[in-house]
């Protein structure tokens, strides 16, 4: 079996495509033949050793959290899923031809494997930070760096809950944000004043880590109204850094409902072969994404 691995912390160049023994599904787990694996910012943060508190790593380590595929092994104690089922979910070392998942759900009708692989961690993160920032129906939520996977999910989920959304992104992604129901504006010089002209902001999320946490505090009026998932210095400004995942199983169940009702759709910006995992992570780290990046074994 082929999988992506790294033996030292560092840049994308430490990733290697190796031959490895197949994993097996232990109690409460399933194994899938991976048809696509999601590429998340958490993946390269783990590769760099940035988040060892939340994601301990024993080297050499596999890579990847999210996958969509076909079940080919069911562990002891698992019910409601069978060999041959199409599922998407979260596990470990998903940049591989086979991977073990610890949380999963049936793939919604109409989704490709590439699309489905982009949802698990993204939707869990989006639901968690919307909850943590405490925004309510009728209020306005500002999302900084809104065109990527998490931002795309946040905009749609917030709108489905009756929250107005403002999103910042590059000039090329303004129409994309508008299509997701957001009032878009560009980042860069003068962005704070551009946001002010759009009206009051009750809460804000930093999903890009572009050093704007102080400005988000200024716009909302209080550090408690801001949550970041990308700026490790956020606590220095009194802002919550959200890095500990909640229930992926619950998040997937909510995602299935939203997708089925046509309230959530995250496009795939680009698919890469497994051998190009380093390029996929490099592109993810560069930002400016529209939707998701995935690997296809």
Protein Blocks (a to p, Z undefined) as FASTA:
>chain_A
ZZdddfbdcdfklpccdddddddddehiacdddfbdcddfklmmmmnopmmmmmccdddd
dedjbdcdddfbdcehiahiaehiacddddehklcfbdcdfbdcdddehiafklmmmmmm
mmmmmmmmmmmnopaehiacddehilbmmlmmmmmmmmmnopacdddddfklmmmmmmno
pacddedehklmmmmmnopcfbdcdfkonopmmmmmmmnopaklpccfkbmklmmnopac
dfbdcdfklmmmmmmmmmmnopaccddfbdcdfklmmmmmmmmmngoiehjadddZZ
